[in-house]
Amino acid sequence: MAHAEGSFRNDSWKEEVIQKLDGEARRHGSFIVQADGVYDGDRAKITWRVVSGTGTEELRGLEGTGTAEAPHGPDGTYTLDYEIG
């Protein structure tokens, strides 16, 4: 999410994620997320959802939603709550 210093911005985008997910077994594949983010001059806050039908390889049938929050710098947190059907 690009932004000007001290600005408030709301963005939406899609991106491909290539990832291994932990759970009962590691699963490899990629998927696309639809993301919406807000930057308030202090923190970026993002919500996303997995675009239905985009999971590949061992991630076919993946559905889920997540969040991320990051201040300036390298520290940030993210979540992904998912199910593989």
BELTA-V195448 format. One record per backbone hydrogen bond with DSSP energy under -1.0 kcal/mol. NH is the residue of the N-H (numbers start at 0). CO is the residue of the C=O. If there is no record, write none. Layout:
nh: {NH	NH}
co: {CO	CO}
This chain:
nh: {6	8	10	12	14	16	18	20	26	28	30	32	33	34	35	36	37	38	39	43	44	45	46	47	48	49	50	53	55	57	58	59	61	62	64	65	67	68	69	76	78	80	82	84}
co: {3	38	36	34	32	30	28	26	20	18	16	14	48	12	46	10	44	8	42	69	37	67	35	65	33	63	31	50	29	27	55	56	58	82	80	47	45	76	43	68	66	64	62	60}
